Amino acid sequence: MISTQSLLYDLSTLRAATDNFSDEHKLGEGGFGPVYKGTLHDGQEIAVKRLSKTSQQGHVEMKNEVVLVAKLQHKNLVRLLGCCIQEQEMLLVYEFLSNKSLDKILFDPVRRQELTWGHRFRIIQGIGRGLLYLHEDSRLTIIHRDLKASNILLDLDMNPKISDFGLAKLFSLDASVGNTSNIAGTYGYMAPEYALHGIFSAKSDVYSYGVLVLELVAGRRNTFSQYPGTNDEDLLTRVWRDWSRGSVSDLLEGCSADGIQPSEVLRCIHVGLLCIQEDAHLRPAMAAVVVMLSSRSITLPVPTPPTYLIPSRLGAFGRSTTHEAESPTKAGHEPSRNDASISDLEPR
């Protein structure tokens, strides 16, 4: 970084751009610290991440983020413009994305109407392609470890970009599984093997992606695992129950009926359930996920129930017996009680 002068910003420049990090310019705050919107003297808009003095993350996480993101080039990854380390300040400078993070829109009862099904499907595909790049197409295997809605940023056209690589881990191709006693991340998105045993791999990112896919379809958070003991039904239980019963129309309450493609919705739910299976070996790799989402000719395997399901809430629908992602009315296939109803998803 030191040898690459174009990536270094002067502290005075960033102070001027953010009005000395004023609250009016604050975009949000994460584990690393607050993020501010700034405007450089040439009019370029930027996002400045400032390491908080009380942050549980620190120099190691910042180094991870700088080293990783500066080397990564993909349209579905947020672009790092540079950094600043001066006067005990540690700052990261990113491209500014006007629609901020996905959670600000998707989980807002009013703003989520802005996300048509076309937007949601494009976001699902874009995150998948970005994750595939991290896992397989970059020089080293990169495990994000904190994939969630607040770490997905959206540009003006609602195209997604994966951000926040402070917890990411790098692996050589022959050592792509790790173990840690320092469990960090967000429980609603954590794979069971990571949350319980500290084991993480590309398949733990796949689990987080599956949760994200189901959140995008349903327009609601997966909160039960974060707040055990509450009466709220977690998203994974609800999706599995409705999908097993053969009707998923209720999951789309927060999505405008305009432009909904029933086969795409069913395929996304099916792929999401495959990604959140308890056994990591049963989860598809991201390369397979990207193909599953883009091809209608592939018959998807039957998923096993998600690990965080509450058995008493499943009733008679503990397991699904048969499912295909395509329309059950295609040649040679008659609808059954376990087939998600396409007609249920048609706009009324």
Secondary structure in CASP SS format (residue, H / E / C, confidence):
PFRMAT SS
TARGET T0000
AUTHOR 0000-0000-0000
METHOD secondary structure of the structure
MODEL  1
M C 1.00
I C 1.00
S C 1.00
T C 1.00
Q H 1.00
S H 1.00
L H 1.00
L E 1.00
Y C 1.00
D C 1.00
L H 1.00
S H 1.00
T H 1.00
L H 1.00
R H 1.00
A H 1.00
A H 1.00
T C 1.00
D C 1.00
N C 1.00
F C 1.00
S C 1.00
D H 1.00
E H 1.00
H H 1.00
K E 1.00
L E 1.00
G E 1.00
E E 1.00
G C 1.00
G C 1.00
F C 1.00
G C 1.00
P E 1.00
V E 1.00
Y E 1.00
K E 1.00
G E 1.00
T E 1.00
L C 1.00
H C 1.00
D C 1.00
G C 1.00
Q C 1.00
E E 1.00
I E 1.00
A E 1.00
V E 1.00
K E 1.00
R E 1.00
L C 1.00
S C 1.00
K C 1.00
T C 1.00
S C 1.00
Q C 1.00
Q C 1.00
G C 1.00
H H 1.00
V H 1.00
E H 1.00
M H 1.00
K H 1.00
N H 1.00
E H 1.00
V H 1.00
V H 1.00
L H 1.00
V H 1.00
A H 1.00
K H 1.00
L C 1.00
Q C 1.00
H C 1.00
K C 1.00
N C 1.00
L E 1.00
V C 1.00
R C 1.00
L E 1.00
L E 1.00
G E 1.00
C E 1.00
C E 1.00
I E 1.00
Q E 1.00
E C 1.00
Q C 1.00
E E 1.00
M E 1.00
L E 1.00
L E 1.00
V E 1.00
Y E 1.00
E E 1.00
F C 1.00
L C 1.00
S C 1.00
N C 1.00
K C 1.00
S E 1.00
L H 1.00
D H 1.00
K H 1.00
I H 1.00
L H 1.00
F C 1.00
D C 1.00
P C 1.00
V C 1.00
R H 1.00
R H 1.00
Q H 1.00
E H 1.00
L C 1.00
T C 1.00
W H 1.00
G H 1.00
H H 1.00
R H 1.00
F H 1.00
R H 1.00
I H 1.00
I H 1.00
Q H 1.00
G H 1.00
I H 1.00
G H 1.00
R H 1.00
G H 1.00
L H 1.00
L H 1.00
Y H 1.00
L H 1.00
H H 1.00
E H 1.00
D H 1.00
S C 1.00
R C 1.00
L C 1.00
T E 1.00
I E 1.00
I E 1.00
H C 1.00
R C 1.00
D C 1.00
L C 1.00
K C 1.00
A H 1.00
S H 1.00
N H 1.00
I E 1.00
L E 1.00
L E 1.00
D C 1.00
L C 1.00
D C 1.00
M C 1.00
N C 1.00
P E 1.00
K E 1.00
I E 1.00
S C 1.00
D C 1.00
F C 1.00
G C 1.00
L C 1.00
A C 1.00
K E 1.00
L E 1.00
F E 1.00
S C 1.00
L C 1.00
D C 1.00
A C 1.00
S C 1.00
V E 1.00
G E 1.00
N E 1.00
T C 1.00
S C 1.00
N C 1.00
I C 1.00
A C 1.00
G C 1.00
T C 1.00
Y H 1.00
G H 1.00
Y H 1.00
M C 1.00
A C 1.00
P H 1.00
E H 1.00
Y H 1.00
A H 1.00
L H 1.00
H H 1.00
G C 1.00
I E 1.00
F E 1.00
S E 1.00
A H 1.00
K H 1.00
S H 1.00
D H 1.00
V H 1.00
Y H 1.00
S H 1.00
Y H 1.00
G H 1.00
V H 1.00
L H 1.00
V H 1.00
L H 1.00
E H 1.00
L H 1.00
V H 1.00
A H 1.00
G C 1.00
R C 1.00
R C 1.00
N C 1.00
T C 1.00
F C 1.00
S C 1.00
Q C 1.00
Y C 1.00
P C 1.00
G C 1.00
T C 1.00
N C 1.00
D C 1.00
E C 1.00
D C 1.00
L H 1.00
L H 1.00
T H 1.00
R H 1.00
V H 1.00
W H 1.00
R H 1.00
D H 1.00
W H 1.00
S H 1.00
R H 1.00
G C 1.00
S C 1.00
V C 1.00
S H 1.00
D H 1.00
L H 1.00
L H 1.00
E C 1.00
G C 1.00
C C 1.00
S C 1.00
A C 1.00
D C 1.00
G C 1.00
I C 1.00
Q C 1.00
P H 1.00
S H 1.00
E H 1.00
V H 1.00
L H 1.00
R H 1.00
C H 1.00
I H 1.00
H H 1.00
V H 1.00
G H 1.00
L H 1.00
L H 1.00
C H 1.00
I C 1.00
Q E 1.00
E C 1.00
D C 1.00
A H 1.00
H H 1.00
L H 1.00
R C 1.00
P C 1.00
A C 1.00
M H 1.00
A H 1.00
A H 1.00
V H 1.00
V H 1.00
V H 1.00
M H 1.00
L H 1.00
S H 1.00
S C 1.00
R C 1.00
S C 1.00
I C 1.00
T C 1.00
L C 1.00
P C 1.00
V C 1.00
P C 1.00
T C 1.00
P C 1.00
P E 1.00
T C 1.00
Y C 1.00
L C 1.00
I C 1.00
P H 1.00
S H 1.00
R H 1.00
L H 1.00
G C 1.00
A C 1.00
F C 1.00
G C 1.00
R C 1.00
S C 1.00
T C 1.00
T C 1.00
H C 1.00
E C 1.00
A C 1.00
E C 1.00
S C 1.00
P C 1.00
T C 1.00
K C 1.00
A C 1.00
G C 1.00
H C 1.00
E C 1.00
P C 1.00
S C 1.00
R C 1.00
N C 1.00
D C 1.00
A C 1.00
S C 1.00
I C 1.00
S H 1.00
D H 1.00
L H 1.00
E C 1.00
P C 1.00
R C 1.00
END
